[in-house]
Amino acid sequence: MVNKANGPAAREGTGRGRGRRPADEVRADVLRTVGELLLTEGIADLTFERVARTSGVSKTTLYKWWPSKGALALDGYVHAVQETLAFPDTADIRADLLTQLRAFAHVMTETPGGRVLTELIGESQTDQDLATAYREVYSSHRRRLAVERLHRAQEQGQIRADIDVQVLVDQLWGAVYHRLLIPDEPVTDAFVTALVGNLLDGVRPA
Amino acid sequence: MVNKANGPAAREGTGRGRGRRPADEVRADVLRTVGELLLTEGIADLTFERVARTSGVSKTTLYKWWPSKGALALDGYVHAVQETLAFPDTADIRADLLTQLRAFAHVMTETPGGRVLTELIGESQTDQDLATAYREVYSSHRRRLAVERLHRAQEQGQIRADIDVQVLVDQLWGAVYHRLLIPDEPVTDAFVTALVGNLLDGVRPA
């Protein structure tokens, strides 16, 4: 019975060129393809041509959904990293920030993902459309997730109520971006640990 | 006597095309011209052609000293802002950081200087020569000045001895760059004040 009910739909879902699949499913497939490509090879070899070939989706459809390579790359990147870069909540803000920031630093320094982001940020300094896409598809979304976790820490009494947690986003993740974009100093585990300690404990003598 | 000793040299120093002036003096003149141009008009209209015309120095000489527009812009920018962005030392690290960061935020948000830097940082993501020039001419020098001031605060017992002050550079100036490069949130005076307070006081409840 299970086979009968799921069989044809399941086959239709995986086969290509055998009738129409739901658009959501096709989109998710494309984003998976793009995300894998970005995290293994980087952005240089990402072309609509290649994504069309690999995913079996026409270039016309791809351009309809993602008007530029930057938009396609960002959306693929977001989908590729959303689980790795989730914000854990074990009710211990120090431990959770360290976990998340270490995962973030790993993606940024050990996979081509870091290069993808710094190049997109770079290009967005002179490309207004890309800057808008970057904020809408990626950065404002990531900022919101971070702020939500920091607000819960405030509710749990681990961060003072008078602190504007938006500023902490710039002093944690923003500080990492600073070292990636202007690499005078490296992103190390000691750096990540110090970012969290400096803010939670303060740097003045006791 | 004074006139006789200084007269001819002084006249030679200010006149153009009246014999050779010392190279250092000519260089300083060019950098002043470039710096003024950058802080009033931005980088878009900066060309070797125009700098040659304004400063009366041949393009050949300009190219010899600064092999690219990026290198020329950076050097001019450094000279234009070095006094405004000096690191004061009144023996009060909180007050001095606020003074310096406010001057920095002003240059970055109220003059074309901010755009100059963010565009150069942007371009340096894909231009290795510019990235090297940026670090050598600008960022590593600015970082060193900040670190020197923070080290003096450590010696004066205002910052704990176990703190790696390099990290504070990323959590103060780097946090400002983050808002400039990815403008999800604005650079305001409240932001600058919070940057300093969060680090000196910590964000945990007392």
Interface residues (C-beta under 8 A of the other chain):
Chain A: T118 E119 I121 G122 E123 S124 Q125 T126 A131 Y134 R135 S139 S140 R143 G157 Q158 I159 R160 I163 D164 Q166 V167 L168 D170 Q171 W173 G174 A175 V176 Y177 H178 R179 L181 I182 P183 D184 E185 A190 F191 A194 L195 N198 L199 L200 D201 G202 V203 R204 P205
Chain B: T118 E119 I121 G122 E123 S124 Q125 T126 A131 Y134 R135 S139 S140 R143 G157 Q158 I159 R160 I163 D164 Q166 V167 L168 D170 Q171 W173 G174 A175 V176 Y177 H178 R179 L181 I182 P183 D184 E185 A190 F191 A194 L195 N198 L199 L200 D201 G202 V203 R204 P205
